[in-house]
Amino acid sequence: MKFKALLLAPLLVLGACAAPDVTRYAAERPALDLVKYFSGTTDAWGMFQKRSGEVVKRFHVVIEGRETDGALVLDEHFEYSDGTRQQRVWTLRQQPDGHWSGTAGDVVGTAEGAVSGNALHWGYVLRLPVDDKIYDVTFDDWMYLVDETTMVNRARMSKFGVRLGEVTLLFRHRS
């Protein structure tokens, strides 16, 4: 049994790296313009699921977006199903090569991402408080613009390459 597990381990690691390239969505419409979509107020509703699929937390986010000094600033206000609240302020900058980078107070280093067609693929490490501890958790984040006001987001969370769970969000930009 241990021998089979040793043989399967490399396959599991390779399978985790098999995500599509964001350019696969280049022809998808409507095209995602991050500044246009997030300027103003956007609501989002989401949930966190353990790897078993169990939903352990739900939340609502109100995002105020604005352009400041060539950056897109997203001021996010979370309200969780257990009554707790949280704020995160992202500062996103488009790079000369078209990619995006971002920082926030609870993000370790810099988030990196790319937009192509209707999709954004984004990766970062988030300092995540759980009970009385803080864990640095890797996010593999995908956002897909469905129409001019609706976007779906699915993010996989992992630590040391081990999948912890997923976050799913539905964004609705206020017109």
BALOBA-1460 file (C-alpha; in Angstrom, 3 decimals):
// residues 175
<rec num="1" residu="m" x="0.000" y="0.000" z="0.000"/>
<rec num="2" residu="k" x="2.837" y="2.404" z="0.866"/>
<rec num="3" residu="f" x="4.489" y="1.581" z="-2.460"/>
<rec num="4" residu="k" x="1.324" y="2.576" z="-4.388"/>
<rec num="5" residu="a" x="1.110" y="5.844" z="-2.462"/>
<rec num="6" residu="l" x="4.733" y="6.627" z="-3.364"/>
<rec num="7" residu="l" x="3.990" y="5.991" z="-7.035"/>
<rec num="8" residu="l" x="0.847" y="8.137" z="-7.006"/>
<rec num="9" residu="a" x="2.369" y="11.139" z="-5.191"/>
<rec num="10" residu="p" x="4.242" y="12.523" z="-8.243"/>
<rec num="11" residu="l" x="1.100" y="12.164" z="-10.382"/>
<rec num="12" residu="l" x="-0.912" y="14.179" z="-7.871"/>
<rec num="13" residu="v" x="1.699" y="16.940" z="-7.880"/>
<rec num="14" residu="l" x="1.747" y="17.039" z="-11.696"/>
<rec num="15" residu="g" x="-2.049" y="17.123" z="-11.821"/>
<rec num="16" residu="a" x="-2.119" y="20.140" z="-9.512"/>
<rec num="17" residu="c" x="0.031" y="22.056" z="-12.022"/>
<rec num="18" residu="a" x="-2.298" y="21.352" z="-14.955"/>
<rec num="19" residu="a" x="-4.415" y="24.520" z="-14.716"/>
<rec num="20" residu="p" x="-5.276" y="26.169" z="-18.044"/>
<rec num="21" residu="d" x="-3.310" y="29.196" z="-19.191"/>
<rec num="22" residu="v" x="-5.343" y="32.416" z="-18.917"/>
<rec num="23" residu="t" x="-4.744" y="33.111" z="-22.635"/>
<rec num="24" residu="r" x="-7.076" y="30.178" z="-23.361"/>
<rec num="25" residu="y" x="-9.892" y="32.702" z="-22.657"/>
<rec num="26" residu="a" x="-8.602" y="35.430" z="-25.028"/>
<rec num="27" residu="a" x="-11.608" y="35.190" z="-27.378"/>
<rec num="28" residu="e" x="-14.231" y="35.103" z="-24.594"/>
<rec num="29" residu="r" x="-16.566" y="38.084" z="-24.299"/>
<rec num="30" residu="p" x="-17.349" y="40.413" z="-22.730"/>
<rec num="31" residu="a" x="-13.708" y="41.362" z="-22.252"/>
<rec num="32" residu="l" x="-12.758" y="42.017" z="-18.634"/>
<rec num="33" residu="d" x="-11.493" y="45.538" z="-17.959"/>
<rec num="34" residu="l" x="-10.585" y="45.510" z="-14.248"/>
<rec num="35" residu="v" x="-10.645" y="49.296" z="-13.853"/>
<rec num="36" residu="k" x="-13.997" y="49.657" z="-15.600"/>
<rec num="37" residu="y" x="-15.595" y="46.717" z="-13.772"/>
<rec num="38" residu="f" x="-14.453" y="47.628" z="-10.255"/>
<rec num="39" residu="s" x="-14.837" y="51.430" z="-10.461"/>
<rec num="40" residu="g" x="-17.673" y="52.391" z="-8.131"/>
<rec num="41" residu="t" x="-19.481" y="49.915" z="-5.873"/>
<rec num="42" residu="t" x="-19.508" y="46.152" z="-6.314"/>
<rec num="43" residu="d" x="-21.219" y="43.617" z="-4.062"/>
<rec num="44" residu="a" x="-19.994" y="40.046" z="-3.687"/>
<rec num="45" residu="w" x="-21.433" y="37.020" z="-1.934"/>
<rec num="46" residu="g" x="-19.255" y="34.042" z="-1.168"/>
<rec num="47" residu="m" x="-18.492" y="30.941" z="0.799"/>
<rec num="48" residu="f" x="-15.509" y="28.919" z="1.948"/>
<rec num="49" residu="q" x="-15.642" y="25.151" z="1.539"/>
<rec num="50" residu="k" x="-13.274" y="22.643" z="3.101"/>
<rec num="51" residu="r" x="-11.737" y="20.134" z="0.728"/>
<rec num="52" residu="s" x="-14.534" y="17.730" z="1.762"/>
<rec num="53" residu="g" x="-17.039" y="20.180" z="0.246"/>
<rec num="54" residu="e" x="-18.513" y="21.259" z="3.582"/>
<rec num="55" residu="v" x="-19.400" y="24.973" z="3.632"/>
<rec num="56" residu="v" x="-17.883" y="26.409" z="6.807"/>
<rec num="57" residu="k" x="-18.228" y="30.153" z="6.255"/>
<rec num="58" residu="r" x="-20.406" y="32.467" z="4.162"/>
<rec num="59" residu="f" x="-19.871" y="36.181" z="3.623"/>
<rec num="60" residu="h" x="-20.944" y="39.379" z="1.891"/>
<rec num="61" residu="v" x="-18.424" y="41.943" z="0.623"/>
<rec num="62" residu="v" x="-18.994" y="45.552" z="-0.409"/>
<rec num="63" residu="i" x="-16.147" y="46.784" z="-2.602"/>
<rec num="64" residu="e" x="-15.524" y="50.458" z="-3.317"/>
<rec num="65" residu="g" x="-13.194" y="50.827" z="-6.296"/>
<rec num="66" residu="r" x="-11.429" y="53.945" z="-7.555"/>
<rec num="67" residu="e" x="-8.461" y="54.947" z="-9.663"/>
<rec num="68" residu="t" x="-5.778" y="56.799" z="-7.712"/>
<rec num="69" residu="d" x="-2.350" y="57.787" z="-9.060"/>
<rec num="70" residu="g" x="-2.485" y="55.199" z="-11.848"/>
<rec num="71" residu="a" x="-3.561" y="52.397" z="-9.499"/>
<rec num="72" residu="l" x="-6.879" y="50.657" z="-8.974"/>
<rec num="73" residu="v" x="-7.708" y="50.745" z="-5.259"/>
<rec num="74" residu="l" x="-10.291" y="48.234" z="-3.998"/>
<rec num="75" residu="d" x="-11.570" y="48.894" z="-0.481"/>
<rec num="76" residu="e" x="-13.267" y="45.635" z="0.562"/>
<rec num="77" residu="h" x="-15.566" y="45.365" z="3.597"/>
<rec num="78" residu="f" x="-16.422" y="41.772" z="4.581"/>
<rec num="79" residu="e" x="-19.259" y="40.639" z="6.830"/>
<rec num="80" residu="y" x="-19.125" y="36.935" z="7.675"/>
<rec num="81" residu="s" x="-21.976" y="34.597" z="8.622"/>
<rec num="82" residu="d" x="-20.612" y="34.370" z="12.173"/>
<rec num="83" residu="g" x="-20.936" y="38.161" z="12.567"/>
<rec num="84" residu="t" x="-17.239" y="38.986" z="12.243"/>
<rec num="85" residu="r" x="-16.098" y="41.820" z="9.997"/>
<rec num="86" residu="q" x="-12.914" y="42.452" z="8.085"/>
<rec num="87" residu="q" x="-11.479" y="45.083" z="5.768"/>
<rec num="88" residu="r" x="-8.886" y="44.577" z="3.027"/>
<rec num="89" residu="v" x="-7.578" y="47.333" z="0.778"/>
<rec num="90" residu="w" x="-5.987" y="46.187" z="-2.475"/>
<rec num="91" residu="t" x="-3.772" y="48.416" z="-4.601"/>
<rec num="92" residu="l" x="-3.563" y="46.988" z="-8.121"/>
<rec num="93" residu="r" x="-1.258" y="48.224" z="-10.864"/>
<rec num="94" residu="q" x="-1.148" y="47.204" z="-14.500"/>
<rec num="95" residu="q" x="2.420" y="46.502" z="-15.561"/>
<rec num="96" residu="p" x="3.963" y="47.593" z="-18.890"/>
<rec num="97" residu="d" x="3.647" y="44.005" z="-20.202"/>
<rec num="98" residu="g" x="-0.113" y="44.041" z="-19.443"/>
<rec num="99" residu="h" x="0.081" y="41.824" z="-16.353"/>
<rec num="100" residu="w" x="-1.276" y="43.012" z="-13.010"/>
<rec num="101" residu="s" x="0.394" y="43.187" z="-9.606"/>
<rec num="102" residu="g" x="-1.276" y="43.904" z="-6.309"/>
<rec num="103" residu="t" x="-0.625" y="44.479" z="-2.653"/>
<rec num="104" residu="a" x="-2.781" y="44.457" z="0.468"/>
<rec num="105" residu="g" x="-2.009" y="44.556" z="4.180"/>
<rec num="106" residu="d" x="-2.577" y="40.823" z="4.682"/>
<rec num="107" residu="v" x="-0.952" y="39.685" z="1.430"/>
<rec num="108" residu="v" x="2.601" y="38.367" z="1.699"/>
<rec num="109" residu="g" x="4.724" y="40.052" z="-0.967"/>
<rec num="110" residu="t" x="2.999" y="40.899" z="-4.238"/>
<rec num="111" residu="a" x="0.050" y="39.241" z="-5.933"/>
<rec num="112" residu="e" x="0.588" y="38.571" z="-9.649"/>
<rec num="113" residu="g" x="-2.024" y="38.081" z="-12.316"/>
<rec num="114" residu="a" x="-3.033" y="38.359" z="-15.944"/>
<rec num="115" residu="v" x="-6.259" y="39.226" z="-17.742"/>
<rec num="116" residu="s" x="-7.201" y="37.646" z="-21.053"/>
<rec num="117" residu="g" x="-10.639" y="37.868" z="-22.645"/>
<rec num="118" residu="n" x="-13.210" y="37.573" z="-19.858"/>
<rec num="119" residu="a" x="-10.833" y="35.975" z="-17.323"/>
<rec num="120" residu="l" x="-8.360" y="37.002" z="-14.636"/>
<rec num="121" residu="h" x="-5.922" y="34.457" z="-13.202"/>
<rec num="122" residu="w" x="-4.390" y="35.698" z="-9.988"/>
<rec num="123" residu="g" x="-1.977" y="34.147" z="-7.501"/>
<rec num="124" residu="y" x="-0.937" y="35.323" z="-4.041"/>
<rec num="125" residu="v" x="-0.205" y="34.310" z="-0.462"/>
<rec num="126" residu="l" x="-2.684" y="35.564" z="2.133"/>
<rec num="127" residu="r" x="-2.122" y="35.763" z="5.892"/>
<rec num="128" residu="l" x="-5.267" y="34.013" z="7.085"/>
<rec num="129" residu="p" x="-6.371" y="34.191" z="10.739"/>
<rec num="130" residu="v" x="-7.859" y="30.915" z="11.983"/>
<rec num="131" residu="d" x="-8.842" y="30.778" z="15.651"/>
<rec num="132" residu="d" x="-5.832" y="32.264" z="17.475"/>
<rec num="133" residu="k" x="-3.256" y="31.522" z="14.784"/>
<rec num="134" residu="i" x="-2.264" y="33.064" z="11.456"/>
<rec num="135" residu="y" x="-1.436" y="30.877" z="8.468"/>
<rec num="136" residu="d" x="0.172" y="31.895" z="5.177"/>
<rec num="137" residu="v" x="-2.093" y="30.302" z="2.576"/>
<rec num="138" residu="t" x="-1.566" y="30.235" z="-1.203"/>
<rec num="139" residu="f" x="-4.495" y="31.294" z="-3.388"/>
<rec num="140" residu="d" x="-4.916" y="30.233" z="-7.025"/>
<rec num="141" residu="d" x="-7.665" y="32.651" z="-7.995"/>
<rec num="142" residu="w" x="-9.760" y="32.663" z="-11.199"/>
<rec num="143" residu="m" x="-12.374" y="35.303" z="-12.055"/>
<rec num="144" residu="y" x="-14.707" y="35.119" z="-15.071"/>
<rec num="145" residu="l" x="-16.834" y="38.021" z="-16.315"/>
<rec num="146" residu="v" x="-20.260" y="36.628" z="-17.246"/>
<rec num="147" residu="d" x="-21.876" y="39.858" z="-18.417"/>
<rec num="148" residu="e" x="-21.285" y="43.581" z="-17.865"/>
<rec num="149" residu="t" x="-22.339" y="43.433" z="-14.182"/>
<rec num="150" residu="t" x="-21.753" y="39.805" z="-13.110"/>
<rec num="151" residu="m" x="-18.499" y="38.004" z="-12.359"/>
<rec num="152" residu="v" x="-17.857" y="34.553" z="-10.872"/>
<rec num="153" residu="n" x="-14.733" y="33.847" z="-8.806"/>
<rec num="154" residu="r" x="-13.300" y="30.508" z="-7.743"/>
<rec num="155" residu="a" x="-10.128" y="30.321" z="-5.681"/>
<rec num="156" residu="r" x="-8.282" y="27.244" z="-4.504"/>
<rec num="157" residu="m" x="-6.472" y="27.520" z="-1.202"/>
<rec num="158" residu="s" x="-3.408" y="25.448" z="-0.372"/>
<rec num="159" residu="k" x="-0.558" y="25.205" z="2.098"/>
<rec num="160" residu="f" x="2.700" y="23.453" z="1.162"/>
<rec num="161" residu="g" x="0.933" y="22.260" z="-2.017"/>
<rec num="162" residu="v" x="-1.857" y="20.551" z="-0.071"/>
<rec num="163" residu="r" x="-5.350" y="21.709" z="-1.040"/>
<rec num="164" residu="l" x="-7.210" y="23.150" z="1.960"/>
<rec num="165" residu="g" x="-10.442" y="24.156" z="0.287"/>
<rec num="166" residu="e" x="-12.082" y="26.619" z="-2.085"/>
<rec num="167" residu="v" x="-13.623" y="30.057" z="-1.995"/>
<rec num="168" residu="t" x="-16.477" y="30.787" z="-4.404"/>
<rec num="169" residu="l" x="-17.810" y="34.313" z="-4.995"/>
<rec num="170" residu="l" x="-20.443" y="35.957" z="-7.146"/>
<rec num="171" residu="f" x="-19.791" y="39.638" z="-7.893"/>
<rec num="172" residu="r" x="-22.479" y="42.093" z="-8.985"/>
<rec num="173" residu="h" x="-21.377" y="45.583" z="-10.037"/>
<rec num="174" residu="r" x="-23.922" y="48.262" z="-9.173"/>
<rec num="175" residu="s" x="-24.934" y="50.212" z="-12.284"/>
